[in-house]
Amino acid sequence: MTATPPERTGRHNLDPHLARYAARTAGMTASEIRALFAVASRPEVVSLAGGMPNLAALPLDSLSAQVAEIIADDGLVALQYGSAQGIPVLREQICEIMALEGISAHPDDVVVTVGSQMGLDMVTRLFCDPGDVVLAEGPSYVGALGSFAAYQAQVVHVALDDDGLMPDALREALAQAEKAGKRVKFLYTIPNFHNPAGVTLAVERRAEILEICRSHGVLVVEDNPYGLLGFDGQTYPALRSIDPENVVYLGSFSKTFASGLRVGWVLAPHAVREKLVLAAESATLCPPSLNQMIVSRYLSTHDWKGQIKTFRENYRERRDAILSALEQYLPPGCTWTRPEGGFYVWVTVPEGVDTKAMLPRAVTARVAYASGTGFYADGFGSRQMRLSYCYPTPERIREGVRRLAAVLESEMDLVRTFGNVSMKPIPGPESPSPDTA
Amino acid sequence: MTATPPERTGRHNLDPHLARYAARTAGMTASEIRALFAVASRPEVVSLAGGMPNLAALPLDSLSAQVAEIIADDGLVALQYGSAQGIPVLREQICEIMALEGISAHPDDVVVTVGSQMGLDMVTRLFCDPGDVVLAEGPSYVGALGSFAAYQAQVVHVALDDDGLMPDALREALAQAEKAGKRVKFLYTIPNFHNPAGVTLAVERRAEILEICRSHGVLVVEDNPYGLLGFDGQTYPALRSIDPENVVYLGSFSKTFASGLRVGWVLAPHAVREKLVLAAESATLCPPSLNQMIVSRYLSTHDWKGQIKTFRENYRERRDAILSALEQYLPPGCTWTRPEGGFYVWVTVPEGVDTKAMLPRAVTARVAYASGTGFYADGFGSRQMRLSYCYPTPERIREGVRRLAAVLESEMDLVRTFGNVSMKPIPGPESPSPDTA
């Protein structure tokens, strides 16, 4: 070992620790949205960028009283270390929730995590060596891409359409990976009310996709934070319910209860679950006891299904607002998905418009969105954007879309007059950030 | 990519996913203590194994009222996603706490983590490629060894004595690593009231150790969960206070307030801090908002220094109990450290006795401890054990040591009669588990 002198050239030349980082760290760069975040979060800007759930309907007074009780009556447990796997009563309740989507599971196979993001990180830790391939929808969740990058996995995107992941595209991706001699570790998929695409995997495709993965020896990682947020109360059979032995399932209370508690879970085949607990121990020792007890108490005393219904109705009202505003305001040549649940609409703009380059102009016009490139690991997505309708009021959403339409119109005018004048940013993977989560 | 058939031989032959794991996962095995944990946690067993802080002195009623207020008044923030770096007011308060040990820091350079364990994991993620060397005291914290193993870093232990890490041993370890062409990434050290050794790095060694690391281009990771738990109220200058640019500092509220909230922090040089936030985002998106607000409110309204004084007095009483019991009961040939703060005594037993092999017999005799091998990555430690005096009452501690002494006596009788008859377990690294944390 010799002391390597710090590198003095390049954009990081102020970091004397540059030569010491691990190889994985070189790929960690902040989302370009982050730079705009301070501006985009000003009250006069309508943010359609963030994925923050709308918690206004939560019964804060009764929650407050219950949490007070937990600490007064059971504080020495709530404030103490717990098991790395999570408290047993919560794991039982999680099994009851998963039963709503057809899953039959044992609490022993559930691991409570610090949000579903930690589940993603742990699953990637268990399975991915550098260079291993992860298949993921194109586009895919930006936080998942961040975890995959952290373990130096290579993401290969698989196309989706209005019925979700396309089986033929999956076959093709697997064939190409086999041909290239790559090790495909798992398919990462969000079957219901996809983030960011807003589409849902058709029921008739589910068994087919599972069969394709099984026949190629590829595990399926099913991420399902929005499954109970179907606007008509509809649910779909979880992939895990169809092939329990080849699916690792990720769940979360962030969208059905409270994101700030950071309580999610992983349901895994038993042998994988054992490894998961060990991985989780080395990551955080154990999830916060208090937070688990709050969720558990809430589930056992509140009408949590009624609460989810209220959330769903709030989100449906906002979905209706955004779809009608898009219809009314967006210039011809734009297309978008029509979500039946969840938080997001995925918009494609006419050729020549670059959503990443346009974003500063949109923020100047007091509307923010997430540009499409953040949802791809391969630089694709410059003609796409994600609009989140979960947080603003319907009136603000309409106003935001009106502003966005005006920005798009003037961008398209420029393109018509001068060709594509957007300053092309360099494509590349971005890190997740709470504003695009 | 071809479907690899599941391996059908070996001890893991029930796991059909075995061929799919990453290389790092192969090294994940549970602590042998875990198997005993169900038995060791029975009420009739005196556990000197765990590192659970004694929270009985916490003011639960006023905490309960304050947490209720946070949720009632500010619930939409407390239950919502926050920033990945942590809430600003808490980061300011953390700087005030660190000032007690001579640290001058800016809140911008603090990252709040899900316990200090997550800080350790993130720092290792940033710096360690597989095969990189981490220097650590021998023995060292079991949870740190777990994180280093998760990133396939190679741990080289550096000897300590009653004055902590030995500068000459550090020089020697660096020289050997250089000779072997290894990349040493950092020195991981617990300078104050060491876990598990119970010793404190002498003040006059601190600058010397920092200078050695700096001259070899090696970063220092200073882990300081116990620094404010010196039994006479004494504190020591943090390594970070002496060399701000070459030290990453890890702090925690687990031992000074409430472990179950999982709130810790990392203070890092500014450029490293930027990377840390990105790494933390891909690991958990953000730390729980509620938990940070609870800690912040507690710090701003409670007499937290008075509370730490109460904790210190509780622990001192227990330290006194264990030292006098060890003196009274332990057979000749045993030696132990004399901690002036923190939770742990490190005991060395006579040659021929194997603490790992003896553990089941101790548990049968209704006393549990952590055998020494868990605190080494290299199989050393079979003549050592860690005794935690933090949790049981002084009376139980005395009774536990009495039982332990009887087990040791009979073990030594066997050794005297037949030589070493202990069933030698295979040495190797163990994963952390809450019982040995």
Interface residues (C-beta under 8 A of the other chain):
Chain A: M1 T2 A3 T4 H12 L14 D15 P16 H17 L18 R20 Y21 A22 A23 R24 T25 M28 T29 A30 M52 P53 L55 A56 L58 L60 D61 L63 S64 A65 V67 A68 E69 I71 A72 G75 L76 V77 A78 L79 Q80 Y81 G82 S83 A84 V114 G115 Q117 M118 D121 R125 L126 F127 C128 D129 D132 V133 G143 G146 S147 A149 A150 Y151 L174 A177 E178 G181 K182 R183 V184 K185 S215 H216 G217 V218 L219 E245 S254 A258 S259 G260 L261 R262 P269 A271 V272 E274 K275 L278 A279 E281 S282 A283 T284 L285 C286 P287 P288 S289 L290 N291 S431 P432 S433 P434 A437
Chain B: M1 T2 A3 T4 H12 L14 D15 P16 H17 L18 R20 Y21 A22 A23 R24 T25 M28 T29 A30 M52 P53 L55 A56 L58 L60 D61 L63 S64 A65 V67 A68 E69 I71 A72 G75 L76 V77 A78 L79 Q80 Y81 G82 S83 A84 V114 G115 Q117 M118 D121 R125 L126 F127 C128 D129 D132 V133 G143 G146 S147 A149 A150 Y151 L174 A177 E178 G181 K182 R183 V184 K185 S215 H216 G217 V218 L219 E245 S254 A258 S259 G260 L261 R262 P269 A271 V272 E274 K275 L278 A279 E281 S282 A283 T284 L285 C286 P287 P288 S289 L290 N291 S431 P432 S433 P434 A437
